[in-house]
Amino acid sequence: MSRAAFATMVGGRSASTVEGWEDAGKRPRDPSIVTRIADLEIARAEDWYAPAPAPVEA
């Protein structure tokens, strides 16, 4: 699925918004988007607020 299609499905503004979530570690400002993603069982709402695991160095 493209970023644009995903943005449309969850109520995001654009593909660049989804890119910010993925690449920059940002989270949706609109709580209804977080709820929609949780309703679709893609991620739980609390997943957006939990710290990411630290990268493992080789």
PyMOL Python script that loads the backbone (N, CA, C, O; Angstrom):
from pymol import cmd

cmd.read_pdbstr("""\
ATOM      1  N   MET A   1       0.854  -1.160   0.000  1.00  0.00           N
ATOM      2  CA  MET A   1       0.000   0.000   0.000  1.00  0.00           C
ATOM      3  C   MET A   1       0.904   1.229   0.000  1.00  0.00           C
ATOM      4  O   MET A   1       1.904   1.275   0.717  1.00  0.00           O
ATOM      5  N   SER A   2       0.552   2.200  -0.792  1.00  0.00           N
ATOM      6  CA  SER A   2       1.344   3.426  -0.851  1.00  0.00           C
ATOM      7  C   SER A   2       1.098   4.286   0.388  1.00  0.00           C
ATOM      8  O   SER A   2       0.101   4.116   1.089  1.00  0.00           O
ATOM      9  N   ARG A   3       2.007   5.196   0.638  1.00  0.00           N
ATOM     10  CA  ARG A   3       1.828   6.123   1.758  1.00  0.00           C
ATOM     11  C   ARG A   3       0.589   6.981   1.551  1.00  0.00           C
ATOM     12  O   ARG A   3      -0.139   7.272   2.501  1.00  0.00           O
ATOM     13  N   ALA A   4       0.352   7.385   0.309  1.00  0.00           N
ATOM     14  CA  ALA A   4      -0.827   8.213   0.012  1.00  0.00           C
ATOM     15  C   ALA A   4      -2.112   7.446   0.308  1.00  0.00           C
ATOM     16  O   ALA A   4      -3.047   8.003   0.883  1.00  0.00           O
ATOM     17  N   ALA A   5      -2.166   6.172  -0.080  1.00  0.00           N
ATOM     18  CA  ALA A   5      -3.352   5.354   0.168  1.00  0.00           C
ATOM     19  C   ALA A   5      -3.554   5.148   1.668  1.00  0.00           C
ATOM     20  O   ALA A   5      -4.681   5.190   2.160  1.00  0.00           O
ATOM     21  N   PHE A   6      -2.459   4.925   2.388  1.00  0.00           N
ATOM     22  CA  PHE A   6      -2.560   4.751   3.835  1.00  0.00           C
ATOM     23  C   PHE A   6      -3.058   6.030   4.498  1.00  0.00           C
ATOM     24  O   PHE A   6      -3.912   5.982   5.383  1.00  0.00           O
ATOM     25  N   ALA A   7      -2.529   7.164   4.075  1.00  0.00           N
ATOM     26  CA  ALA A   7      -2.970   8.447   4.632  1.00  0.00           C
ATOM     27  C   ALA A   7      -4.463   8.641   4.418  1.00  0.00           C
ATOM     28  O   ALA A   7      -5.173   9.084   5.321  1.00  0.00           O
ATOM     29  N   THR A   8      -4.930   8.314   3.243  1.00  0.00           N
ATOM     30  CA  THR A   8      -6.361   8.435   2.948  1.00  0.00           C
ATOM     31  C   THR A   8      -7.174   7.498   3.828  1.00  0.00           C
ATOM     32  O   THR A   8      -8.227   7.884   4.335  1.00  0.00           O
ATOM     33  N   MET A   9      -6.703   6.287   4.014  1.00  0.00           N
ATOM     34  CA  MET A   9      -7.428   5.288   4.786  1.00  0.00           C
ATOM     35  C   MET A   9      -7.584   5.693   6.256  1.00  0.00           C
ATOM     36  O   MET A   9      -8.627   5.447   6.860  1.00  0.00           O
ATOM     37  N   VAL A  10      -6.552   6.313   6.829  1.00  0.00           N
ATOM     38  CA  VAL A  10      -6.599   6.629   8.251  1.00  0.00           C
ATOM     39  C   VAL A  10      -6.968   8.080   8.543  1.00  0.00           C
ATOM     40  O   VAL A  10      -7.118   8.456   9.705  1.00  0.00           O
ATOM     41  N   GLY A  11      -7.114   8.892   7.508  1.00  0.00           N
ATOM     42  CA  GLY A  11      -7.519  10.278   7.712  1.00  0.00           C
ATOM     43  C   GLY A  11      -6.367  11.256   7.805  1.00  0.00           C
ATOM     44  O   GLY A  11      -6.545  12.389   8.252  1.00  0.00           O
ATOM     45  N   GLY A  12      -5.183  10.827   7.386  1.00  0.00           N
ATOM     46  CA  GLY A  12      -4.031  11.729   7.363  1.00  0.00           C
ATOM     47  C   GLY A  12      -4.131  12.688   6.192  1.00  0.00           C
ATOM     48  O   GLY A  12      -4.924  12.481   5.274  1.00  0.00           O
ATOM     49  N   ARG A  13      -3.333  13.724   6.227  1.00  0.00           N
ATOM     50  CA  ARG A  13      -3.416  14.744   5.195  1.00  0.00           C
ATOM     51  C   ARG A  13      -2.747  14.341   3.892  1.00  0.00           C
ATOM     52  O   ARG A  13      -3.267  14.630   2.814  1.00  0.00           O
ATOM     53  N   SER A  14      -1.594  13.674   3.979  1.00  0.00           N
ATOM     54  CA  SER A  14      -0.865  13.379   2.749  1.00  0.00           C
ATOM     55  C   SER A  14       0.161  12.280   2.977  1.00  0.00           C
ATOM     56  O   SER A  14       0.396  11.839   4.103  1.00  0.00           O
ATOM     57  N   ALA A  15       0.764  11.853   1.877  1.00  0.00           N
ATOM     58  CA  ALA A  15       1.815  10.842   1.962  1.00  0.00           C
ATOM     59  C   ALA A  15       3.000  11.365   2.758  1.00  0.00           C
ATOM     60  O   ALA A  15       3.649  10.600   3.471  1.00  0.00           O
ATOM     61  N   SER A  16       3.292  12.660   2.647  1.00  0.00           N
ATOM     62  CA  SER A  16       4.428  13.203   3.397  1.00  0.00           C
ATOM     63  C   SER A  16       4.175  13.162   4.904  1.00  0.00           C
ATOM     64  O   SER A  16       5.120  13.063   5.687  1.00  0.00           O
ATOM     65  N   THR A  17       2.921  13.236   5.310  1.00  0.00           N
ATOM     66  CA  THR A  17       2.583  13.097   6.721  1.00  0.00           C
ATOM     67  C   THR A  17       2.949  11.702   7.205  1.00  0.00           C
ATOM     68  O   THR A  17       3.557  11.552   8.264  1.00  0.00           O
ATOM     69  N   VAL A  18       2.584  10.685   6.440  1.00  0.00           N
ATOM     70  CA  VAL A  18       2.915   9.299   6.800  1.00  0.00           C
ATOM     71  C   VAL A  18       4.426   9.113   6.795  1.00  0.00           C
ATOM     72  O   VAL A  18       4.966   8.415   7.653  1.00  0.00           O
ATOM     73  N   GLU A  19       5.105   9.724   5.846  1.00  0.00           N
ATOM     74  CA  GLU A  19       6.563   9.645   5.797  1.00  0.00           C
ATOM     75  C   GLU A  19       7.178  10.197   7.084  1.00  0.00           C
ATOM     76  O   GLU A  19       8.151   9.638   7.592  1.00  0.00           O
ATOM     77  N   GLY A  20       6.627  11.274   7.605  1.00  0.00           N
ATOM     78  CA  GLY A  20       7.109  11.827   8.865  1.00  0.00           C
ATOM     79  C   GLY A  20       6.925  10.867  10.021  1.00  0.00           C
ATOM     80  O   GLY A  20       7.772  10.787  10.911  1.00  0.00           O
ATOM     81  N   TRP A  21       5.822  10.140  10.008  1.00  0.00           N
ATOM     82  CA  TRP A  21       5.587   9.155  11.068  1.00  0.00           C
ATOM     83  C   TRP A  21       6.624   8.055  10.977  1.00  0.00           C
ATOM     84  O   TRP A  21       7.166   7.626  11.996  1.00  0.00           O
ATOM     85  N   GLU A  22       6.907   7.590   9.765  1.00  0.00           N
ATOM     86  CA  GLU A  22       7.805   6.456   9.577  1.00  0.00           C
ATOM     87  C   GLU A  22       9.273   6.845   9.714  1.00  0.00           C
ATOM     88  O   GLU A  22      10.018   6.213  10.464  1.00  0.00           O
ATOM     89  N   ASP A  23       9.686   7.871   9.000  1.00  0.00           N
ATOM     90  CA  ASP A  23      11.103   8.192   8.889  1.00  0.00           C
ATOM     91  C   ASP A  23      11.610   9.120   9.982  1.00  0.00           C
ATOM     92  O   ASP A  23      12.772   9.029  10.377  1.00  0.00           O
ATOM     93  N   ALA A  24      10.770   9.998  10.469  1.00  0.00           N
ATOM     94  CA  ALA A  24      11.215  10.974  11.458  1.00  0.00           C
ATOM     95  C   ALA A  24      10.758  10.622  12.868  1.00  0.00           C
ATOM     96  O   ALA A  24      11.072  11.339  13.818  1.00  0.00           O
ATOM     97  N   GLY A  25      10.024   9.531  13.012  1.00  0.00           N
ATOM     98  CA  GLY A  25       9.581   9.118  14.330  1.00  0.00           C
ATOM     99  C   GLY A  25       8.531  10.027  14.938  1.00  0.00           C
ATOM    100  O   GLY A  25       8.353  10.061  16.156  1.00  0.00           O
ATOM    101  N   LYS A  26       7.841  10.758  14.089  1.00  0.00           N
ATOM    102  CA  LYS A  26       6.791  11.649  14.587  1.00  0.00           C
ATOM    103  C   LYS A  26       5.526  10.847  14.831  1.00  0.00           C
ATOM    104  O   LYS A  26       5.433   9.688  14.427  1.00  0.00           O
ATOM    105  N   ARG A  27       4.557  11.455  15.487  1.00  0.00           N
ATOM    106  CA  ARG A  27       3.275  10.794  15.708  1.00  0.00           C
ATOM    107  C   ARG A  27       2.162  11.737  15.266  1.00  0.00           C
ATOM    108  O   ARG A  27       2.349  12.952  15.217  1.00  0.00           O
ATOM    109  N   PRO A  28       1.004  11.166  14.944  1.00  0.00           N
ATOM    110  CA  PRO A  28      -0.110  12.004  14.494  1.00  0.00           C
ATOM    111  C   PRO A  28      -0.511  13.018  15.560  1.00  0.00           C
ATOM    112  O   PRO A  28      -0.576  12.692  16.746  1.00  0.00           O
ATOM    113  N   ARG A  29      -0.775  14.240  15.131  1.00  0.00           N
ATOM    114  CA  ARG A  29      -1.250  15.272  16.055  1.00  0.00           C
ATOM    115  C   ARG A  29      -2.728  15.094  16.362  1.00  0.00           C
ATOM    116  O   ARG A  29      -3.193  15.430  17.452  1.00  0.00           O
ATOM    117  N   ASP A  30      -3.453  14.570  15.400  1.00  0.00           N
ATOM    118  CA  ASP A  30      -4.904  14.394  15.530  1.00  0.00           C
ATOM    119  C   ASP A  30      -5.190  13.065  16.216  1.00  0.00           C
ATOM    120  O   ASP A  30      -4.902  12.013  15.646  1.00  0.00           O
ATOM    121  N   PRO A  31      -5.752  13.082  17.430  1.00  0.00           N
ATOM    122  CA  PRO A  31      -6.010  11.829  18.138  1.00  0.00           C
ATOM    123  C   PRO A  31      -6.963  10.896  17.396  1.00  0.00           C
ATOM    124  O   PRO A  31      -6.944   9.688  17.633  1.00  0.00           O
ATOM    125  N   SER A  32      -7.790  11.428  16.511  1.00  0.00           N
ATOM    126  CA  SER A  32      -8.702  10.556  15.770  1.00  0.00           C
ATOM    127  C   SER A  32      -7.942   9.650  14.807  1.00  0.00           C
ATOM    128  O   SER A  32      -8.416   8.562  14.480  1.00  0.00           O
ATOM    129  N   ILE A  33      -6.776  10.083  14.352  1.00  0.00           N
ATOM    130  CA  ILE A  33      -5.958   9.242  13.475  1.00  0.00           C
ATOM    131  C   ILE A  33      -5.365   8.087  14.277  1.00  0.00           C
ATOM    132  O   ILE A  33      -5.342   6.949  13.807  1.00  0.00           O
ATOM    133  N   VAL A  34      -4.887   8.375  15.479  1.00  0.00           N
ATOM    134  CA  VAL A  34      -4.358   7.318  16.349  1.00  0.00           C
ATOM    135  C   VAL A  34      -5.459   6.298  16.640  1.00  0.00           C
ATOM    136  O   VAL A  34      -5.223   5.090  16.619  1.00  0.00           O
ATOM    137  N   THR A  35      -6.650   6.797  16.906  1.00  0.00           N
ATOM    138  CA  THR A  35      -7.789   5.915  17.173  1.00  0.00           C
ATOM    139  C   THR A  35      -8.122   5.081  15.953  1.00  0.00           C
ATOM    140  O   THR A  35      -8.385   3.885  16.080  1.00  0.00           O
ATOM    141  N   ARG A  36      -8.116   5.681  14.773  1.00  0.00           N
ATOM    142  CA  ARG A  36      -8.434   4.951  13.536  1.00  0.00           C
ATOM    143  C   ARG A  36      -7.411   3.843  13.290  1.00  0.00           C
ATOM    144  O   ARG A  36      -7.782   2.731  12.913  1.00  0.00           O
ATOM    145  N   ILE A  37      -6.140   4.135  13.499  1.00  0.00           N
ATOM    146  CA  ILE A  37      -5.094   3.122  13.311  1.00  0.00           C
ATOM    147  C   ILE A  37      -5.281   1.983  14.316  1.00  0.00           C
ATOM    148  O   ILE A  37      -5.069   0.819  13.976  1.00  0.00           O
ATOM    149  N   ALA A  38      -5.670   2.307  15.535  1.00  0.00           N
ATOM    150  CA  ALA A  38      -5.945   1.276  16.544  1.00  0.00           C
ATOM    151  C   ALA A  38      -7.183   0.469  16.157  1.00  0.00           C
ATOM    152  O   ALA A  38      -7.196  -0.754  16.301  1.00  0.00           O
ATOM    153  N   ASP A  39      -8.224   1.147  15.667  1.00  0.00           N
ATOM    154  CA  ASP A  39      -9.445   0.443  15.249  1.00  0.00           C
ATOM    155  C   ASP A  39      -9.173  -0.543  14.119  1.00  0.00           C
ATOM    156  O   ASP A  39      -9.808  -1.594  14.036  1.00  0.00           O
ATOM    157  N   LEU A  40      -8.221  -0.195  13.249  1.00  0.00           N
ATOM    158  CA  LEU A  40      -7.852  -1.082  12.137  1.00  0.00           C
ATOM    159  C   LEU A  40      -6.869  -2.166  12.571  1.00  0.00           C
ATOM    160  O   LEU A  40      -6.449  -2.993  11.762  1.00  0.00           O
ATOM    161  N   GLU A  41      -6.502  -2.155  13.862  1.00  0.00           N
ATOM    162  CA  GLU A  41      -5.576  -3.122  14.460  1.00  0.00           C
ATOM    163  C   GLU A  41      -4.194  -3.106  13.800  1.00  0.00           C
ATOM    164  O   GLU A  41      -3.543  -4.141  13.658  1.00  0.00           O
ATOM    165  N   ILE A  42      -3.767  -1.907  13.403  1.00  0.00           N
ATOM    166  CA  ILE A  42      -2.429  -1.735  12.841  1.00  0.00           C
ATOM    167  C   ILE A  42      -1.440  -1.497  13.974  1.00  0.00           C
ATOM    168  O   ILE A  42      -0.345  -2.059  13.980  1.00  0.00           O
ATOM    169  N   ALA A  43      -1.824  -0.674  14.919  1.00  0.00           N
ATOM    170  CA  ALA A  43      -1.011  -0.389  16.103  1.00  0.00           C
ATOM    171  C   ALA A  43      -1.952   0.033  17.221  1.00  0.00           C
ATOM    172  O   ALA A  43      -3.010   0.612  16.977  1.00  0.00           O
ATOM    173  N   ARG A  44      -1.553  -0.264  18.435  1.00  0.00           N
ATOM    174  CA  ARG A  44      -2.356   0.181  19.577  1.00  0.00           C
ATOM    175  C   ARG A  44      -2.057   1.646  19.843  1.00  0.00           C
ATOM    176  O   ARG A  44      -0.964   2.121  19.537  1.00  0.00           O
ATOM    177  N   ALA A  45      -3.001   2.353  20.401  1.00  0.00           N
ATOM    178  CA  ALA A  45      -2.811   3.778  20.683  1.00  0.00           C
ATOM    179  C   ALA A  45      -1.578   4.015  21.548  1.00  0.00           C
ATOM    180  O   ALA A  45      -0.838   4.971  21.321  1.00  0.00           O
ATOM    181  N   GLU A  46      -1.353   3.156  22.533  1.00  0.00           N
ATOM    182  CA  GLU A  46      -0.210   3.349  23.420  1.00  0.00           C
ATOM    183  C   GLU A  46       1.131   3.125  22.728  1.00  0.00           C
ATOM    184  O   GLU A  46       2.163   3.579  23.221  1.00  0.00           O
ATOM    185  N   ASP A  47       1.127   2.424  21.580  1.00  0.00           N
ATOM    186  CA  ASP A  47       2.366   2.207  20.843  1.00  0.00           C
ATOM    187  C   ASP A  47       2.991   3.525  20.383  1.00  0.00           C
ATOM    188  O   ASP A  47       4.211   3.615  20.244  1.00  0.00           O
ATOM    189  N   TRP A  48       2.180   4.527  20.151  1.00  0.00           N
ATOM    190  CA  TRP A  48       2.682   5.821  19.684  1.00  0.00           C
ATOM    191  C   TRP A  48       3.447   6.550  20.768  1.00  0.00           C
ATOM    192  O   TRP A  48       4.247   7.437  20.469  1.00  0.00           O
ATOM    193  N   TYR A  49       3.218   6.194  22.018  1.00  0.00           N
ATOM    194  CA  TYR A  49       3.803   6.938  23.122  1.00  0.00           C
ATOM    195  C   TYR A  49       4.867   6.170  23.880  1.00  0.00           C
ATOM    196  O   TYR A  49       5.522   6.730  24.759  1.00  0.00           O
ATOM    197  N   ALA A  50       5.053   4.899  23.557  1.00  0.00           N
ATOM    198  CA  ALA A  50       6.085   4.088  24.203  1.00  0.00           C
ATOM    199  C   ALA A  50       7.436   4.404  23.566  1.00  0.00           C
ATOM    200  O   ALA A  50       7.509   4.597  22.352  1.00  0.00           O
ATOM    201  N   PRO A  51       8.495   4.460  24.353  1.00  0.00           N
ATOM    202  CA  PRO A  51       9.815   4.714  23.764  1.00  0.00           C
ATOM    203  C   PRO A  51      10.227   3.558  22.864  1.00  0.00           C
ATOM    204  O   PRO A  51       9.953   2.394  23.155  1.00  0.00           O
ATOM    205  N   ALA A  52      10.878   3.897  21.787  1.00  0.00           N
ATOM    206  CA  ALA A  52      11.388   2.878  20.867  1.00  0.00           C
ATOM    207  C   ALA A  52      12.605   2.221  21.496  1.00  0.00           C
ATOM    208  O   ALA A  52      13.327   2.853  22.268  1.00  0.00           O
ATOM    209  N   PRO A  53      12.837   0.950  21.170  1.00  0.00           N
ATOM    210  CA  PRO A  53      14.036   0.307  21.704  1.00  0.00           C
ATOM    211  C   PRO A  53      15.304   0.974  21.149  1.00  0.00           C
ATOM    212  O   PRO A  53      15.316   1.462  20.019  1.00  0.00           O
ATOM    213  N   ALA A  54      16.348   0.985  21.946  1.00  0.00           N
ATOM    214  CA  ALA A  54      17.607   1.567  21.518  1.00  0.00           C
ATOM    215  C   ALA A  54      18.220   0.710  20.408  1.00  0.00           C
ATOM    216  O   ALA A  54      18.121  -0.516  20.443  1.00  0.00           O
ATOM    217  N   PRO A  55      18.847   1.349  19.433  1.00  0.00           N
ATOM    218  CA  PRO A  55      19.478   0.569  18.367  1.00  0.00           C
ATOM    219  C   PRO A  55      20.640  -0.264  18.919  1.00  0.00           C
ATOM    220  O   PRO A  55      21.328   0.144  19.854  1.00  0.00           O
ATOM    221  N   VAL A  56      20.834  -1.408  18.331  1.00  0.00           N
ATOM    222  CA  VAL A  56      21.915  -2.304  18.740  1.00  0.00           C
ATOM    223  C   VAL A  56      23.125  -1.973  17.880  1.00  0.00           C
ATOM    224  O   VAL A  56      23.042  -1.981  16.652  1.00  0.00           O
ATOM    225  N   GLU A  57      24.234  -1.687  18.520  1.00  0.00           N
ATOM    226  CA  GLU A  57      25.451  -1.366  17.789  1.00  0.00           C
ATOM    227  C   GLU A  57      26.244  -2.623  17.520  1.00  0.00           C
ATOM    228  O   GLU A  57      26.344  -3.504  18.373  1.00  0.00           O
ATOM    229  N   ALA A  58      26.804  -2.699  16.337  1.00  0.00           N
ATOM    230  CA  ALA A  58      27.566  -3.888  15.950  1.00  0.00           C
ATOM    231  C   ALA A  58      28.971  -3.866  16.473  1.00  0.00           C
ATOM    232  O   ALA A  58      29.735  -4.799  16.230  1.00  0.00           O
TER     233      ALA A  58
END
""", "prot")
cmd.dss("prot")
cmd.show_as("cartoon", "prot")
cmd.util.cbc("prot")
cmd.orient("prot")
